Amino acid sequence: MQQNTVDERYGKPRDTCYLWPMIQVFDDEGKPTGRGYNDWGMGWFEPRKDCVMDQYHASKADTMREIGKAYVEEVIEGNFGAYCIANHPTYPYYVVEWIVVPWEVKKSEVLFIGREKNTVHKGDWLCRGVWMEKLDGAQNWHTTTVNLQECIVQLKTVLHANLELRYE
């Protein structure tokens, strides 16, 4: 398979989006520039036939650590964030209130919060928070748990590090 250049793969506007009339970029004279605020590209890891699998997995792990590191600047103690949950039947994500500033793991270890066991690896970026419970029957409503259930969030799983929530 021939590799395209980055510009060929990701340089095109996403003008097929149904929101294009609202998100296209105009110049100072009001003329369309051919770009949009939704221009993006998706990348993924795919091993080559001749790749060394240990190196492949190491590069994936390094990338995820760097994603976590990028969120460090966005996490603000006392604010809220959302993080991804894999294979959960009811929650595609959790909402958390950040209770400390993030830190980098200096050595691989197992951390416990209550009975919850968290295996962390050297180089991971973590933050403690209070888990917000989703209210049944209410769309996008979350509240603190009765017992203020603490959690450790690996920043590489964060979807949005600084959510704006309304208090009702």
N, C-alpha and C positions, 0 to 999 in steps of 0.2 A: 504494500500500500504506500503510495507516494504521500509524503507530508506536505501540506499546504503551509504557506507562511502564516504567521500570526495575523497579519493584516488581512489576508484572504479569508481566514476563518472567522475573525472577530471584528473586522473593520467595517462591516456593513451595518446600517441602521436597522433597528427592529421595527420597521414601519408596517408590519403586518399585524401589530398589536391593535386591538379594537380601541384602545385609549390613545392611539397615535394623534388624533386631532388635538388632544389636550397636552400631550407631552413632547411634541416636536419642538425643536429649538429654532427660533427665528433670529435674524440678525438685527442690527440697530434700525434698519429701514423697514422691518416687518416682513422680510422675505424669508422663506424656509431655507435652512442651511443644509438640509439632508441628514441632520443628526437629531437624536432624540434623547430625552432624559432617561429613557429606559434602555439605551444601548448597553448591551452586556454580552458576555460570552461564558460558556460553560466548559470547564475542563474536567478531565477525569484521568485516573491512572489506568493504564492498560499494559500488562507485561508483554514485552517482546518475546518471541520464541527463544531467543538466545540470552535472555536476561537471567541474572542470578537472583533467585527469589528472596534471599536474605537482603540483598540490596534494594529490591523492589519494596519490600515491607518496611525497611528502614527509611526509605524516601517518603513513603506514605506517613509514617510516624513523625518524621521531621516536619512535614508539611502541616500536619494537624497541630503539632506543638507551636509552630509559627502562627497559625490561625488563633490559637489560644493566647499567645503573646500579644497579638494585635488588639485583642479585647481588653487588655489590662488598662489601657488609657481610658476606655469607655465606661468601665465599671466604677460607679460612685457609691460609696458607703451610704446607706439609707435609701437609695433608689431601687428600682426593680429591674429585673431582666427575665428573659425567657430562654430556656435551653431544651434541646432535643432529647426525646426519649425514644429508644429503639424498641419496637415490638410491644408497645403497651396497648391493651385493648380499648381503653377509653381516653387516654391523654396522648395527643400527638406531641405535646410539649408541656413543660412545667413552668410556672411563674415563681420567681424567688425574690425576696427582699434581701439585698446585699447587706451584711452586718459587719464586714471587715474589708480591708483593702486586699486585693489579690496578692498571691505570693507564688514563687517558683519552688518546686520540689527539688531539694538538694540531693536526696538519695531515695531510691525506690523503697517503698514501705507499705504497710497496711495501716490505714487510719480508721478509727471507729468513732461513730457518733451514735450513742445509745447502742443498739444491737446491729446497726447498719455497718457493714464492712466495706471499705473503699480501698481498692488496690491502686496506688499511684506510682508513677515512674519518674525517675530523675529527668528534669527538664519540663515536666508538665506544669501548667499554670492552673492554680486552683483559687477558689474563693468560697468562704463560708456564707451561708445565707439561711433565711427562714423560709421554708417551703410554703407556698400559698395553695390553699385547697380550692379546687374548681367547684362552684356551686351547681348541684344537679338541677337541671331544668332551666338554667339561665345561661344564655350564650355569652361567652367571654367575660364572665363574672368570676372573680377569685377573692378569697378572704384568707386571713391568717388562720392557722389551725388552732384549736382550743389549747393545746399544750405547746404552742410555738415550736413546731418540729424543725430542728436545725438540719441542714444538709451541707454537703460539700459538692460544689459544682466544678467539673473540669471545664475550663474556659473553651476548650476546643469543641465543646458541644453547644456553645451559646449561639442562639439565633438572633437575639437582640439584647445588647448589654445595658441599655438605658431606656427602658419602657416608660412612657408617660401614662400613668393610670389616674383615673378620676375616682374621687372618694364619693360614695353615695350614701 
